[in-house]
């Protein structure tokens, strides 16, 4: 076992659609969240990541972690205090030496 560490919601209003980032074009409200989320990359050699929740919505969640293994489009299993199931990685970015990823729920 290897260890490594949306529908979207409306965020900030903007003067024009082009001024808003992809992250700000969410259709669902995001709620700040805390705690661990356990993520398993699906594949022939599973990778397990322990991440920290940043926020959640009815269609997905955002988490910070130290794993470079997550890529947009990957399907993962997840488990946190509020939910468990299958999600797809929507995006990744590096933030202050850590990774942050957005996930949207599938199935």
C-alpha positions as CSV (number, residue, x, y, z in Angstrom):
1,X,0.0,0.0,0.0
2,X,1.5,3.3,-1.1
3,X,0.7,6.4,1.0
4,X,0.9,9.9,-0.3
5,X,-0.7,12.3,1.2
6,X,-17.5,20.1,-8.7
7,X,-20.7,20.8,-9.6
8,X,-19.6,24.2,-8.4
9,X,-21.2,27.0,-6.3
10,X,-21.5,30.7,-6.9
11,X,-18.8,32.6,-5.1
12,X,-17.9,36.2,-5.6
13,X,-20.0,38.5,-7.9
14,X,-18.1,40.1,-10.7
15,X,-18.6,42.9,-13.2
16,X,-18.3,40.5,-16.1
17,X,-18.3,36.8,-16.7
18,X,-14.8,37.0,-18.2
19,X,-13.4,38.6,-14.9
20,X,-14.3,35.5,-12.9
21,X,-12.1,32.5,-12.6
22,X,-13.3,29.0,-13.2
23,X,-13.3,28.5,-9.4
24,X,-15.8,31.4,-9.0
25,X,-18.3,30.0,-11.5
26,X,-19.8,27.4,-9.2
27,X,-23.5,26.6,-9.2
28,X,-23.7,25.3,-5.6
29,X,-22.8,27.1,-2.4
30,X,-19.5,26.1,-0.8
31,X,-19.3,25.6,3.0
32,X,-16.0,25.8,4.9
33,X,-15.0,22.3,6.1
34,X,-12.3,20.9,8.3
35,X,-11.0,17.4,9.0
36,X,-9.3,14.6,7.2
37,X,-10.4,13.1,3.9
38,X,-9.0,9.8,2.8
39,X,-8.5,9.5,-1.0
40,X,-7.7,6.4,-2.9
41,X,-6.6,6.7,-6.5
42,X,-8.2,3.9,-8.5
43,X,-6.0,1.8,-10.7
44,X,-3.8,-1.3,-10.8
45,X,-1.6,0.0,-8.1
46,X,-3.7,2.0,-5.6
47,X,-2.3,5.1,-4.0
48,X,-3.7,6.4,-0.7
49,X,-3.7,10.1,0.2
50,X,-4.6,11.7,3.4
51,X,-5.8,15.2,2.8
52,X,-7.4,18.1,4.7
53,X,-10.9,19.4,3.7
54,X,-11.1,23.0,2.8
55,X,-14.8,23.3,1.8
56,X,-17.7,21.1,0.6
57,X,-20.9,21.5,-1.4
58,X,-23.6,19.1,-2.5
59,X,-21.7,18.3,-5.6
60,X,-18.1,18.1,-4.5
61,X,-15.3,19.2,-2.2
62,X,-11.9,20.9,-2.1
63,X,-8.9,19.5,-0.2
64,X,-5.3,20.3,0.5
65,X,-2.6,17.6,0.5
66,X,1.1,16.9,-0.3
67,X,0.6,14.4,-3.1
68,X,1.8,15.1,-6.7
69,X,-0.1,12.0,-7.9
70,X,-3.5,13.5,-8.4
71,X,-4.3,14.6,-12.0
72,X,-7.4,16.2,-13.5
73,X,-9.8,13.6,-14.7
74,X,-8.7,10.8,-12.4
75,X,-11.4,8.9,-10.6
76,X,-10.9,8.4,-6.8
77,X,-12.7,6.9,-3.8
78,X,-13.0,9.2,-0.8
79,X,-14.2,9.1,2.7
80,X,-14.6,12.0,5.2
81,X,-17.0,12.7,8.1
82,X,-19.7,14.1,5.9
83,X,-19.7,11.6,3.0
84,X,-18.0,8.8,1.1
85,X,-18.1,7.6,-2.4
86,X,-16.5,8.2,-5.8
87,X,-15.3,11.5,-7.2
88,X,-13.4,12.8,-10.1
89,X,-10.5,15.3,-9.8
90,X,-11.6,18.6,-11.4
91,X,-8.4,20.6,-11.0
92,X,-5.1,20.9,-9.1
93,X,-2.9,23.8,-8.1
94,X,0.2,24.3,-6.0
95,X,-0.5,26.6,-3.0
96,X,2.4,27.6,-0.6
97,X,4.3,24.3,-1.1
98,X,1.2,22.1,-0.8
99,X,-1.3,20.9,-3.4
100,X,-4.9,21.8,-3.5
101,X,-7.5,19.9,-5.5
102,X,-11.1,20.2,-6.4
103,X,-13.3,17.1,-6.7
104,X,-16.8,16.6,-8.1
105,X,-19.0,13.7,-7.0
106,X,-19.8,10.9,-9.5
107,X,-22.2,8.0,-9.3
